[in-house]
Amino acid sequence: MPAPPTILCVDDESIVLTSLREQFEGNPMGYEVEVAEDAVEALEILDALRADGVDVPVVISDHIMPGMKGDELLVRVHKLLPDTRTILLTGQAGLDAVGRAVNDAGLYRYIAKPWNRGDLTMTVREAVRSYLSERQVREQQARLVAAHAAATRFVPYEFLSLLGRRELADVRLGDFAAQSISVYYSDIRSFTTLVEGHTPAENLAWINEYLGHMEAPIRRHGGFVEGIAGDAIMALFGPGADAVVRAAIESMEALAVYNEVRARRGAAPLRIGIGMTTGECLMGVIGGGDTLKCSVIGDSANLAARVEGLTRHLGTMLITEQTRNALAEPSRYALRLVDRVRVKGLSAPTTLYELLDGLPEAERSRKLATADRLAEALALFQRADLRGAASVLDELGSLDPHDTAVAWHRTRVREASLHGLPSDWDGTTRLHLK
């Protein structure tokens, strides 16, 4: 149980301290009484009480004492414990001393000696009651702040702000806002293999570490995590696209740092894919009434997840043409064209670019060096020139056997050469899987 609150009485006359102790001990409010014969002893007692976490609602001090005077002591007390009520109990304090105590020590009451026992008892009782009442209010406020902070970790404040709400309690079913945003979607490759052979607690620990490393770049560039599903992250960014692209680049840099930590532990490195797109989305509150969820609805939210799925074939970080077109200066980034696709559930095709910044320098340089030839191969393929496309892709495969995009398109061209192109071929890759 927490220690009871304590009041401190300070006076250089032992008979006064004995009288004060007798008056206040056994009080119905349950506080303890400590006494000190001078300011030095009083400050030592206060330090000990503070170290033990004991509340000190009231300090009562005489004025004329050896060494430090009472008004000076109460000023020191007020600096140490600004919420403590200070009472000057003396018959020898001048107006200057009282004024100093009022102005600099937040003096609660000045009582002249000899004091009226009933008056002093009532004064201390009310001082203790007001102190404890204010402490309770502060604790309630702290709990509310903590509860709000905890709630916004599940429902980001940025989401509430977009809905025009200040508090989670204000959110109503049907609240919505339409806005152009950039969507970031990332996932860990071979996640099932990584968790095999480990306890749930071990897996939860490293997943949380990973998410912590990934969230920091998102926050740093003004985005917020809208949802986490296992190892997958969906984050939202405001208008424009530079922020989401910079966050993705720094995500790869943060992943490299975390993989160094994992290597020291003997753990396998993590590989991820990041898909990004930009467009109009509807952010709103959905649910059945008792259960509400803040959610993002729109093609952009779906497309980012589909694009991330293609990172296994086309490169670690992919952006759509919508995101490229929303960049302030696309030429500032190392991008290469990797495909034009039509994903399941979306009628309009989109051109995809691999973002090369943030990759290991050797890989970035290799892919930049062959970017134009890859674009040429794709153009030939889209025009149904399978022989020409195969020739260029074979050349690129010899130059960089580890280029997954080249390998992906070589396989597609080879299959088309064997089985023919679809009758409605329009140069886009049709993906039938989500």
N, C-alpha and C positions, 0 to 999 in steps of 0.2 A: 504493500500500500504506500502511496505517496506520503511524505512527511507532512504534518500539519503546518499551516502558516505560522510565522513567528513575528511578534512585534519586539522591537529593540528599544530599551530605555537607557539613556545616557545621562549620568550626573556624577559630579565628583564628591557628593555627599552620600555616604553609605546609608544614612537614615532615610534619605529621599528614595533611594533605589529599593530599600526594604519596603517602604510604604507603597511604591508603585507595583512591586512584585505581588504584595499581598492583595492589592486592589484588583489586579488583572488575572492572577492565577485562578484556575477553576471557572473561568468565564464560560457561559453557555455556547459561545460561538466556536469553541474548540481550538483556539489558537494558543501557541506556546509563548512564553515570555523569556527573553534574554536581557541581561543588564551589562553595562560597561561603565567604568569609572572615568574614562576619558575618551577623546576622539580616536586615538591610536588603537586602543582596545576595541572600540566600536567598529572601526574599519576592518580589523582582523576578523571579528565575529561575522561581519557581513560577507567577507571573502569566503569564509568557511561555509556559510549558509548558501551562498550562490553556487559554490562548488558541489554542494549536495543537492542542488536543485530545489531548495526550500524557498517558498514565497515569503517575502517580507512586506506585508501590507502597510505597516506603520513604523516610523522611527520617531521617538519622542526624545528631545534633547534640551538640556539646560543650556544657557548661553555662556555664563562666566565659568570657565574651566581652565585648568593648567594647560598650556600649549595651545592647541587649536581651539578657537571659540566655537560656540554652538552653531552660529549662522554659517561659519566656514564649513563645519562638518556637514550641515544639511545641504550645502551647495555640492559638496563631494558626493553625498548620498544621491542627490538628484541626478548627477551625471552617470553614476553607476546603475541606479535603479529609477529611471524616470517615471515609472508608474507608482512608486511607493509614496504614500502620504506622509508628509513631514509636519511635525508639531513642535513649536518652540514653547517650552514650559519653563518660565523664569520670571523673576521679579526684578531683574537688573538689565534687561535689554533696552537699549536706546532705540529711537526711531530709525536711525541709520541701519542698525543691525536687523531690525524687523523688516525694513524696506528691502535690504539686500536679500533676506530669506524669502520674501514674497517674490521678488523679481528673478532671482537666480536659482532658487531652490524650490519654486512652485509651492510655497508654504501653504499648507492646508488650514492651519489654525494657529493663532498665538493665544496662549493662556497664561495669565499671570499667577505667580505664587503669592500666597498660598492658594491652592486651587480648590474648587468645589468638586468633591468626588463624583457627584451625580453628573455634573457638566462634563468632566473629563471622561467618565465611563461612556456617556452617550456619544461624545465626540469620537472616541476610539471605535465604538461599535459601528457608527455610521461610516467612518473612514475604512474600516475593514470590509463592511458590506459593499461600499462603492468600489473598492479595489477588486474584490472577488467578482462583482457583477461585471466590471469592465473586462476582467480576465476571461470570464465566460463568453462575453461578446467576441473578444479577439479569437478565442479558440473556435467558436462557431464560424467566424469569418474565415479562419484558416482552413477549417474542414470544408467549407463551401468552395474555397479557392482550389483546394486539393481535389475535391470531387469534380470540379469543372475541368481542371487540368487533366484528370484521369479520363473524363468523358471525351475530351477533344483528342485524346490519343486513339480513340476508337472512331470518332467522327471528327475529322480535322476541322479546326476553326475556319480555315480558308473555304471549306465547303459551306459552312454556315453563313459566312460572309457573302458568298456568291448568291445564296438564297435570300439575302437581306435579313438574316436573323443574327442576333447577338448572343443568344443563349440556346443551349440544346433544348431546354424546356419549351422554347418558343416555336420549335419546329412543328409543322402541321402536315398531315397527309395531303398530298397534292401540291405542296410548295415546289416551284420549279424555276429555273432560269436557263435561257438559251444563250450560248456564248461560243465564240470561236476559240478553241483551245488546242494545244498539242498534247498528244497522249503518248506515254512511254510505257512499254510493256516488256518486262524481262523475265527470263526463266533460266533455271539451271539445267544444263545438259546432263543426261544419264543420272538423273536424280535418284531413281530407284536403286541403281547400283551403289551409289554413295551411301545410302542409308542401310543397306544390307549388312548384317553382322554387327550392328551397333544397337545399344539399348535406346528406347525412346528418349530417355533423359539426355544421353550423349548427343543424339541427333538434334534435339531441341536446342541444346547449348550451341552447337556450331551453326545451326540455321539462324539463331538470333544474332550471333556474331556477324554472320554474313549480311543479314538484313541491316544491321547497324552501319556497316561499311557502305552499303548501297544507298541508304537513306540520306546520308550526309551530303553527297553531291547534289541530290535532288533538292534538298532544303537550301543549299547554298545558292542555287540558281533560281530560287523563287517558286519551285514546284512543291507539291505535297503528295504524299502517298494516299491514294484514294482507297486502295484495297490490297490485301495480302492474302493469297491463297496458297498455303504451303510454302513453296519456294518461289512462287510467282509474285511479281510486284507490278501494280498498275499505278502510275503517277500522272498527275495532270499539271499542265503549265498554262499560263495565260497567253494572250494573243502574241503572235509572232512565233518563231521557231528556234531562234538562236539559243534560247535558254535550255530547251530540251536537248538540243544537239550537244551543247557544252556539258550538260549534266551526264549525258551518255559517255562522252569522252572521259570525263573524270571518274565515272563509274568503273571504266576499264582500268584506269590507273589505280583506283582504290582496290579493285579486285586483285591486281598484281601485288599490292602490299599485303593483302590478306592471304594470298597464296604463299607468300614468303613465311608468314606465321604458320600456316598449315604444314609447309615443308619441314620446318623445324620440329614439328610434332610427329613427323612421319606420315602425315595424311596426304591423300591425293589432292592435286590442284583442282579447283573448280573452273568449269568453263560455262559461259553463259551466252545467251543470245538476247539482243535488244531490238525490238521493233518500234518504230515511231511513225506517227502520222499526224496531220493537222486538219482541223475542220470544225464545222458546227456540231455541237453536242447539246443535249438537253440534260441538265443536272437537276434532279428532283428527288422527292420523297415518295417511295412506294411502300406498299404493305397492305395488311388487312385491317388496320385500325389499331389493334393492340400491339402489333409488331411492326415497327417501321424501319426502313433502311434507306440511307442516302445512296443514290445510285446514279450512274452515268448511262444515258441512252443515246444511241446514235451510231451511224456508220463508222465514225472515227474510232470509237471505243472498240468496236468489233474488229475493224481493220488492223489496228495495232497488234492485237493478239494473233491474228492470222499472219501478219508480216513477221512477227517473232518466230512463228513456226517455220518460216522459210529460211531462217538464219542457219539452220542445219545444212542447207544446200548452197546458199548464196553468199554467206559471209556473216561475221559476228554481229555487226550493227547495220541495220537496214532502215532507210528512210523512204517514204513515199515521195512522189513528185509534188504532192500538196505541201509537204514539209519543206522540200527543197525550194519551192516557189515562195514560201513564206520567210525564208532566210533573208536577212538584210543584205548580205553579200555572199552568195553561194560560193564564189571563187575563193573565199577565205578558208574553205574546208577542202580536204582531200576526199573527193567523191568519185565513184566510178559506176557507170550504168551496168546493172546486172540482169535485168529482166523486165518484161511487161506482163502483168498477171491479172487474171480475173478470179477472185477468191469466191468460195462458196458463200452464198447468202448476199452477195453484193453484185449488182448488175454492171456497174461501171468498172472498166479496167484501170489499173494504175501502173505507172512506171516506178521501178524500184532502183535505188542507188545504195551502194555499200559505202558506209562511212569508214574511212581508213585511219583517220586521226585517232590516237589512243591505242592503236595496235602496236606490237613490237616493231621497231624501226625497219628491220630486215624485211618483214612481211609487207609493211606499208610500202616500202620502196619497190618491191617486186610487183605488187599489184598496180601501183601507179604506172610503172614502166609498160605494162601490158594493157592498160585501160582502153586505149584507143583501138587496139586490135580486137579486144573482147567486144567493144561496141560494134565494130565492123562485122564480127561473126554473128552477133545478134541480129543486125540489120539483114544479113544474108538469110538467116534462118526465118526471119519474119516474112521475107519475100519468097519463101519456099525454095530457096536455092540451097538444097541440102548438101550437095557436093562442095560448093564453095564454103559453106559454114563448117562442114566437117574438116576441110583442109586447114582453115584458120585455127579451129579449136584443137586439132591434133598438134599443130605447131605450138600453141600456147600450153598444151599439156606437157610437151617435152621441156618447155622453158621452166614451168613451175608445176611439178606433179602434185603439190599439196594444195593447189588452188581449187577449193570445193566448187566454186561457181563454174569454172571451166569443166570440171568433171561432171557436174550436173547437166550441163548443156551438151556435152559430148554424148552422154547416155541418151538424152532426149533425141538428138539428131540421129543417132544410130538406130533407135527404135522407129523413128519416123521413116528412115531409109528402108527398114525391113517391112514395116506394116503400112506405110503411107500416112500422109497427113489427114486430119479430119476433113470432111467435105466442106465444113463451114470455117475452115482455118482463116483466122484474121490476124495472125502474128502474135496472139497473146497466149500465155500459158494458162490453161484452165485447171484450177485446182478443185478437186471434188471432195477433199477432206478439210475439216475445220482445223 
